[in-house]
Amino acid sequence: MKLQFLGAADGVTGSRHLVDTGLSRILLDCGLFQGWKLHRERNWEMPEALEQVDAVVLSHAHLDHSGWLPALVKRGYRGPIYASPATCALAQVLLLDSAHLQEEDARRANRYGYSRHEKALPLYTRADALRALSQFVPLPPGQELKIGRSTVRLTPVGHLLGACAVQLTEPGPGGLRLVFSGDLGRSNDLLMPPPETIARADVMIVESTYGNRVHPGQDGAAALAEIVNRSVQRGGSVLLPSFAVGRAQALMLVLQRLRRSGAISDAVPIFLDSPMAQEATALYRKFGSLLRVAPRELRGLCDGVRMVTTVQQSMRLAASRYPAIVISASGMATGGRVLHHLKARAPDERNAVVFAGFQVGGSRGAKLVAGEREVKIHGEMVPVRADVHQLEGFSGHADRDELLAWLRPLRRPPQQTFVVHGEPDAADALRCAIRNELGWERTRVPQHGESVTL
């Protein structure tokens, strides 16, 4: 068996791990590169190793794990894409929205002439996304699937609706078992139950997004209430750039609880300006049995929340100067409607911009959190005078201690452990922690494009 790291090996995004069993070539995740320009440019490359893939297995639907599927299909892939039923449903929303943004960004670049190319082209189109979605095959967690001689099994790990670790086992007594963690959730996540542990792994591929950090004991809800009240008192608004899937629903849940407790006034309107988040919320209700939220709270998630559906409504909201709470995608301010709200609200010192989650290096969100007082939006520089905050209490990623806690129950150390899906400092910190605290000597951080024999 051979394993090649074609993404998420020197950064957080672009998750793609190719397993060659000798009889079949299985791609674990097919993610989009985000953040640094050096990484984003990889989205336009077609690695030779991906020209012949027999099957794709997704850990979950976030774009850095699924968002390159339409590009793979555009380049000729016609095989199955296996994922949990909830992941299949979420991918329908995420991939179509991603294709829309790709097309819209290309149109805008051509209209205003800020592309360095003669004609800006989308990475993929809605037609490519629809073809990719037609190749999805639901695989319920716990059910075994044969791909060639190998057996694939999904195990829920929290983090996001439908998110799972992938187990790939070779045939025969004691056949080699490879485990890919995907993204691990937290033990006390607002929406998702804790990750299920795995008893055995001969080869482990583990994420390290927060591998160098322990989430602070910050009460995210209390901090958010304080920011809202302070901004409203000075006549400002609070903009919450949010991932449309998972984070937007968690924020609405917290805001509803704050309203019920009287911590924030219910006279301050809450707007959800993301059609994708509205679709995702309906899916969270549909798959409510997978959540740790009481059915009554889930039913009331959108009570009093004003849904912004059309572009015209979004533009009017961006132009409004009345105090409000606005949840809008994307979560790292890399695209979507939130950019228009940023252009309108960032220059006003009465407002606050609150990021509730991880910001990939090189993203607009990371620059704002780092304190930059000017950001480029739609080809023009926008001053930032609003307060900018990052709330760690809403992260859907396991921290260093939670990652170690998930690995610790393994009956024996894996023969090899690969630390992926983290910035270089986070990945190396987790590598050291695994070696020092768990005693797993054969643990390392692979390089992008590296191929190893197992």
C-alpha positions as CSV (number, residue, x, y, z in Angstrom):
1,M,0.0,0.0,0.0
2,K,1.2,3.5,-0.9
3,L,0.1,6.8,0.4
4,Q,0.6,10.2,-1.2
5,F,-0.1,13.6,0.4
6,L,-1.5,15.9,-2.3
7,G,-2.9,18.6,0.0
8,A,-3.2,19.7,3.6
9,A,0.4,18.6,4.2
10,D,2.0,22.1,4.6
11,G,-1.1,24.0,5.6
12,V,-4.7,23.6,6.7
13,T,-6.6,23.4,3.4
14,G,-6.7,21.3,0.3
15,S,-7.2,18.0,2.0
16,R,-6.3,15.2,-0.5
17,H,-4.7,11.9,0.5
18,L,-4.3,9.2,-2.2
19,V,-4.1,5.6,-1.1
20,D,-2.9,3.1,-3.7
21,T,-3.6,-0.5,-2.5
22,G,-2.1,-2.1,-5.7
23,L,-5.6,-3.0,-6.9
24,S,-7.4,0.3,-6.4
25,R,-6.6,4.0,-6.0
26,I,-8.8,5.6,-3.3
27,L,-8.7,9.4,-2.7
28,L,-9.5,10.4,0.9
29,D,-11.1,13.9,0.6
30,C,-10.8,16.2,-2.4
31,G,-10.5,19.7,-0.9
32,L,-10.1,23.2,-2.2
33,F,-6.9,25.2,-1.3
34,Q,-7.7,28.4,0.5
35,G,-5.7,31.2,2.2
36,W,-2.2,32.0,0.9
37,K,-1.9,32.7,-2.8
38,L,0.8,30.1,-3.1
39,H,-1.7,27.5,-2.0
40,R,-4.7,28.8,-3.9
41,E,-2.7,28.5,-7.2
42,R,-2.6,24.8,-6.6
43,N,-6.3,24.6,-7.4
44,W,-5.5,25.2,-11.0
45,E,-3.0,22.2,-11.2
46,M,-4.0,18.7,-11.9
47,P,-1.6,16.3,-10.1
48,E,-0.7,13.4,-12.4
49,A,-1.5,11.0,-9.5
50,L,-5.1,12.0,-9.7
51,E,-5.6,11.2,-13.3
52,Q,-6.5,7.6,-12.4
53,V,-8.6,7.4,-9.3
54,D,-11.1,4.6,-8.7
55,A,-13.1,6.1,-5.8
56,V,-13.3,9.1,-3.6
57,V,-14.2,8.9,0.1
58,L,-15.1,12.2,1.9
59,S,-14.7,12.8,5.6
60,H,-17.1,15.8,5.6
61,A,-18.6,18.5,3.4
62,H,-16.4,21.6,4.3
63,L,-14.9,23.0,1.1
64,D,-11.3,22.5,2.1
65,H,-12.3,18.8,2.1
66,S,-14.8,18.6,-0.7
67,G,-14.5,21.8,-2.8
68,W,-12.2,20.5,-5.5
69,L,-14.5,17.7,-6.5
70,P,-16.1,19.7,-9.4
71,A,-12.6,20.4,-10.7
72,L,-11.7,16.7,-10.5
73,V,-14.9,15.8,-12.4
74,K,-14.2,18.6,-14.9
75,R,-10.9,16.9,-15.6
76,G,-12.5,13.6,-16.3
77,Y,-13.2,11.7,-13.1
78,R,-16.4,9.6,-13.4
79,G,-16.2,7.3,-10.4
80,P,-18.2,7.2,-7.2
81,I,-17.9,9.7,-4.3
82,Y,-18.7,8.0,-1.0
83,A,-19.8,10.1,2.0
84,S,-22.2,9.9,4.9
85,P,-25.9,10.7,4.0
86,A,-25.7,14.1,5.9
87,T,-22.5,14.9,4.1
88,C,-24.1,14.1,0.7
89,A,-26.9,16.5,1.6
90,L,-24.6,19.3,2.8
91,A,-22.4,18.9,-0.3
92,Q,-25.4,19.7,-2.5
93,V,-25.6,23.1,-0.8
94,L,-21.9,23.8,-0.5
95,L,-20.7,22.8,-4.0
96,L,-23.4,24.6,-5.8
97,D,-22.7,27.8,-3.8
98,S,-19.0,27.4,-4.4
99,A,-19.6,27.1,-8.2
100,H,-21.8,30.2,-8.1
101,L,-19.0,32.2,-6.3
102,Q,-16.4,30.9,-8.8
103,E,-18.5,32.1,-11.7
104,E,-19.5,35.4,-10.0
105,D,-15.9,36.3,-9.1
106,A,-14.8,35.7,-12.7
107,R,-17.6,37.9,-14.0
108,R,-16.8,40.7,-11.6
109,A,-13.1,40.5,-12.4
110,N,-13.8,40.8,-16.1
111,R,-16.3,43.6,-15.6
112,Y,-14.0,45.7,-13.5
113,G,-10.7,44.6,-15.0
114,Y,-8.8,43.7,-11.9
115,S,-7.8,40.2,-13.1
116,R,-4.1,39.8,-14.2
117,H,-5.3,37.5,-16.9
118,E,-6.8,38.6,-20.3
119,K,-10.0,36.9,-19.3
120,A,-10.8,35.6,-15.9
121,L,-12.2,32.1,-15.9
122,P,-14.0,30.2,-13.1
123,L,-12.2,27.2,-11.6
124,Y,-15.4,25.3,-12.3
125,T,-19.0,26.0,-13.1
126,R,-22.4,25.0,-11.8
127,A,-22.6,22.3,-14.5
128,D,-19.4,20.8,-13.1
129,A,-20.8,20.9,-9.6
130,L,-24.0,19.2,-10.7
131,R,-22.1,16.4,-12.4
132,A,-20.0,15.9,-9.3
133,L,-23.1,15.7,-7.1
134,S,-24.6,13.1,-9.4
135,Q,-21.7,10.8,-8.6
136,F,-22.3,10.9,-4.8
137,V,-23.1,7.6,-3.1
138,P,-24.4,7.7,0.5
139,L,-22.5,5.4,3.0
140,P,-24.1,5.3,6.4
141,P,-21.6,5.4,9.3
142,G,-20.8,2.0,10.7
143,Q,-21.7,0.2,7.4
144,E,-18.8,-1.5,5.6
145,L,-18.1,-1.0,1.9
146,K,-15.8,-2.9,-0.4
147,I,-13.6,-1.0,-2.8
148,G,-11.5,-3.5,-4.6
149,R,-10.1,-5.7,-1.8
150,S,-10.3,-3.0,0.8
151,T,-13.0,-2.4,3.3
152,V,-14.1,1.2,4.1
153,R,-16.0,2.3,7.2
154,L,-17.1,5.7,8.5
155,T,-17.0,6.7,12.2
156,P,-18.7,9.9,13.4
157,V,-16.3,12.5,14.9
158,G,-18.5,15.5,15.6
159,H,-17.2,18.8,14.1
160,L,-19.9,19.1,11.5
161,L,-23.1,17.5,10.5
162,G,-22.2,14.1,8.9
163,A,-18.4,14.4,9.6
164,C,-16.6,11.1,10.0
165,A,-13.2,9.5,10.3
166,V,-12.4,7.1,7.5
167,Q,-11.1,3.6,8.2
168,L,-9.6,1.6,5.3
169,T,-8.7,-2.0,6.1
170,E,-6.9,-4.5,3.9
171,P,-8.2,-8.1,3.7
172,G,-7.1,-11.1,5.8
173,P,-6.4,-11.6,9.5
174,G,-4.7,-8.6,10.9
175,G,-4.9,-6.8,7.5
176,L,-3.3,-3.3,7.5
177,R,-5.8,-0.7,8.8
178,L,-5.4,3.0,7.8
179,V,-7.4,5.6,9.7
180,F,-7.9,9.2,8.5
181,S,-9.3,11.4,11.2
182,G,-10.9,14.1,8.9
183,D,-11.6,17.1,11.2
184,L,-12.3,16.2,14.8
185,G,-14.9,18.0,16.8
186,R,-14.9,19.1,20.4
187,S,-16.0,17.2,23.5
188,N,-18.4,20.1,24.4
189,D,-19.5,21.4,21.0
190,L,-22.7,23.4,20.9
191,L,-24.3,21.3,18.2
192,M,-22.4,18.1,17.7
193,P,-21.8,15.1,20.1
194,P,-18.2,14.2,21.0
195,P,-16.1,12.3,18.5
196,E,-16.4,8.5,18.6
197,T,-13.0,6.8,19.3
198,I,-11.4,4.1,17.2
199,A,-9.8,1.0,18.7
200,R,-7.1,0.2,16.1
201,A,-5.0,1.9,13.5
202,D,-1.8,0.6,11.9
203,V,-1.4,3.9,10.0
204,M,-2.9,7.1,11.4
205,I,-3.5,10.4,9.5
206,V,-4.5,13.0,12.0
207,E,-5.5,16.6,11.6
208,S,-3.7,19.4,13.6
209,T,-5.6,22.6,13.0
210,Y,-5.4,23.5,16.7
211,G,-2.4,21.2,17.4
212,N,-0.4,23.9,19.2
213,R,-3.3,25.4,21.3
214,V,-5.7,24.6,24.0
215,H,-9.0,26.5,23.6
216,P,-9.2,29.2,26.3
217,G,-11.9,28.9,29.0
218,Q,-13.6,31.9,27.4
219,D,-17.3,32.0,27.7
220,G,-18.0,32.7,24.0
221,A,-21.7,33.6,24.6
222,A,-20.9,36.1,27.4
223,A,-18.2,37.7,25.2
224,L,-20.5,38.0,22.3
225,A,-23.2,39.5,24.5
226,E,-20.8,42.1,25.7
227,I,-19.7,43.0,22.2
228,V,-23.3,43.3,21.0
229,N,-24.4,45.5,23.9
230,R,-21.4,47.8,23.6
231,S,-21.8,48.2,19.8
232,V,-25.5,48.9,20.0
233,Q,-25.1,51.4,22.8
234,R,-22.9,53.5,20.6
235,G,-25.3,53.2,17.6
236,G,-23.4,50.5,15.8
237,S,-24.0,47.0,14.4
238,V,-22.2,43.7,14.8
239,L,-21.2,41.8,11.7
240,L,-20.6,38.1,12.2
241,P,-18.7,36.6,9.1
242,S,-19.7,33.0,9.5
243,F,-19.3,29.6,7.8
244,A,-22.8,28.9,6.4
245,V,-22.7,25.3,7.6
246,G,-22.3,24.6,11.3
247,R,-21.1,28.0,12.5
248,A,-24.2,30.0,11.4
249,Q,-26.5,27.5,13.2
250,A,-24.3,27.6,16.4
251,L,-24.4,31.4,16.4
252,M,-28.2,31.5,16.0
253,L,-28.5,29.0,18.9
254,V,-26.3,31.2,21.1
255,L,-28.1,34.4,20.2
256,Q,-31.5,32.8,20.9
257,R,-30.2,31.8,24.3
258,L,-28.9,35.3,25.0
259,R,-32.2,36.8,24.0
260,R,-34.2,34.4,26.2
261,S,-31.9,35.1,29.2
262,G,-32.2,38.9,28.7
263,A,-28.4,39.2,28.1
264,I,-29.1,41.0,24.9
265,S,-32.2,42.9,23.9
266,D,-34.7,41.3,21.5
267,A,-35.3,44.7,20.1
268,V,-32.0,44.4,18.2
269,P,-32.8,42.7,14.9
270,I,-30.9,39.6,13.8
271,F,-30.4,39.1,10.1
272,L,-29.2,35.9,8.4
273,D,-27.8,37.1,5.1
274,S,-26.8,33.8,3.5
275,P,-29.1,31.7,1.3
276,M,-26.7,28.8,1.8
277,A,-26.9,29.1,5.6
278,Q,-30.7,29.1,5.3
279,E,-30.6,25.9,3.3
280,A,-28.1,24.3,5.7
281,T,-30.3,25.2,8.7
282,A,-33.1,23.2,7.1
283,L,-30.7,20.3,6.8
284,Y,-29.7,20.6,10.4
285,R,-33.3,20.3,11.3
286,K,-33.8,17.3,9.0
287,F,-30.8,15.5,10.5
288,G,-31.6,16.7,14.1
289,S,-31.2,13.2,15.5
290,L,-27.4,13.6,14.9
291,L,-27.2,16.7,17.1
292,R,-27.0,17.2,20.8
293,V,-29.6,20.1,20.7
294,A,-33.0,19.6,22.2
295,P,-35.8,19.3,19.6
296,R,-37.6,22.4,21.0
297,E,-34.5,24.6,20.6
298,L,-33.8,23.2,17.2
299,R,-37.4,24.1,16.1
300,G,-37.0,27.7,17.5
301,L,-33.5,28.2,15.9
302,C,-34.8,30.9,13.5
303,D,-37.5,32.5,15.7
304,G,-37.3,36.2,15.2
305,V,-34.4,35.9,12.8
306,R,-35.0,37.9,9.6
307,M,-34.0,36.0,6.5
308,V,-32.3,37.9,3.7
309,T,-32.9,36.1,0.5
310,T,-32.4,38.4,-2.5
311,V,-29.4,40.5,-3.6
312,Q,-31.5,43.6,-3.4
313,Q,-32.5,42.9,0.2
314,S,-28.8,42.3,1.0
315,M,-27.8,45.6,-0.5
316,R,-30.4,47.5,1.4
317,L,-29.2,45.8,4.6
318,A,-25.6,46.7,3.9
319,A,-26.6,50.3,3.3
320,S,-28.7,50.5,6.6
321,R,-27.2,52.4,9.5
322,Y,-29.6,51.1,12.2
323,P,-28.1,48.9,14.9
324,A,-28.4,45.2,14.0
325,I,-26.7,41.8,14.2
326,V,-25.8,40.5,10.8
327,I,-24.7,36.9,10.2
328,S,-23.3,36.5,6.7
329,A,-21.0,34.1,4.8
330,S,-18.2,33.4,4.3
331,G,-16.5,32.7,7.6
332,M,-13.1,33.9,6.7
333,A,-14.4,36.8,4.6
334,T,-12.9,35.3,1.4
335,G,-16.1,35.8,-0.7
336,G,-19.8,36.1,-0.7
337,R,-22.3,38.7,0.6
338,V,-20.3,39.4,3.8
339,L,-17.8,41.4,1.7
340,H,-20.4,44.0,0.9
341,H,-21.2,44.3,4.6
342,L,-17.5,44.6,5.4
343,K,-17.1,47.4,2.8
344,A,-20.0,49.2,4.4
345,R,-19.4,48.6,8.1
346,A,-15.6,48.2,8.5
347,P,-14.9,52.0,8.1
348,D,-17.3,52.9,11.0
349,E,-15.8,52.9,14.5
350,R,-19.2,52.3,16.1
351,N,-19.4,48.8,14.5
352,A,-17.8,45.5,15.5
353,V,-16.7,42.6,13.3
354,V,-16.6,39.3,15.1
355,F,-14.9,36.2,13.7
356,A,-16.1,33.0,15.5
357,G,-13.7,30.4,14.3
358,F,-10.3,29.6,12.8
359,Q,-8.9,31.9,10.2
360,V,-6.6,30.4,7.6
361,G,-3.3,32.2,7.1
362,G,-3.5,34.6,4.1
363,S,-7.3,34.9,4.2
364,R,-8.9,38.3,4.6
365,G,-10.2,37.2,8.0
366,A,-6.7,36.3,9.2
367,K,-5.5,39.7,8.2
368,L,-8.3,41.5,10.0
369,V,-7.8,39.4,13.2
370,A,-4.1,40.2,13.0
371,G,-4.9,43.9,13.2
372,E,-4.6,45.2,9.6
373,R,-6.3,48.6,9.3
374,E,-6.9,48.3,5.6
375,V,-8.1,45.4,3.5
376,K,-8.6,44.9,-0.2
377,I,-12.2,44.1,-1.2
378,H,-13.4,43.9,-4.9
379,G,-10.1,45.5,-6.1
380,E,-10.2,48.5,-3.7
381,M,-8.7,49.2,-0.3
382,V,-11.2,49.6,2.5
383,P,-10.2,51.3,5.8
384,V,-10.9,49.3,9.0
385,R,-12.0,51.4,11.9
386,A,-14.6,49.0,13.4
387,D,-13.6,46.8,16.4
388,V,-12.4,43.4,15.3
389,H,-12.7,40.4,17.6
390,Q,-12.0,36.7,17.4
391,L,-14.0,34.4,19.7
392,E,-12.4,31.0,20.3
393,G,-15.3,29.6,22.2
394,F,-17.2,28.8,19.0
395,S,-14.5,26.7,17.3
396,G,-15.7,23.4,15.9
397,H,-12.1,21.9,16.0
398,A,-10.6,19.8,18.7
399,D,-7.7,21.5,20.4
400,R,-4.4,19.9,21.3
401,D,-5.6,18.1,24.4
402,E,-8.8,16.9,22.7
403,L,-6.7,15.6,19.7
404,L,-4.5,13.6,22.1
405,A,-7.6,12.4,24.0
406,W,-9.0,11.0,20.8
407,L,-5.8,9.2,19.9
408,R,-5.0,7.8,23.4
409,P,-7.6,4.9,23.4
410,L,-5.9,3.1,20.5
411,R,-4.9,-0.4,21.8
412,R,-1.4,0.0,20.5
413,P,0.6,2.7,18.8
414,P,0.3,2.9,15.0
415,Q,3.2,1.7,12.9
416,Q,3.2,5.2,11.4
417,T,1.4,8.4,12.3
418,F,1.2,11.4,9.9
419,V,0.2,14.8,11.1
420,V,-1.6,16.9,8.5
421,H,-4.2,19.7,8.1
422,G,-2.4,22.3,10.2
423,E,-0.2,25.3,9.8
424,P,3.5,24.3,10.1
425,D,3.8,25.4,13.7
426,A,0.6,23.7,14.8
427,A,1.4,20.4,12.9
428,D,4.9,20.2,14.4
429,A,3.7,21.0,17.9
430,L,1.2,18.1,17.7
431,R,3.9,15.8,16.3
432,C,6.0,16.6,19.4
433,A,3.1,16.1,21.7
434,I,2.2,12.7,20.2
435,R,5.8,11.5,20.5
436,N,6.4,12.9,24.0
437,E,3.0,12.2,25.7
438,L,1.8,9.1,23.9
439,G,5.2,7.6,23.1
440,W,4.5,7.1,19.4
441,E,8.0,7.4,18.1
442,R,7.1,7.0,14.4
443,T,5.2,10.3,14.1
444,R,6.0,13.0,11.6
445,V,4.7,15.8,9.4
446,P,4.7,14.8,5.7
447,Q,5.7,17.2,2.9
448,H,3.3,18.3,0.1
449,G,3.4,15.8,-2.7
450,E,5.3,13.2,-0.7
451,S,4.7,9.5,-1.3
452,V,5.3,6.8,1.3
453,T,5.1,3.0,1.2
454,L,3.2,1.5,4.1
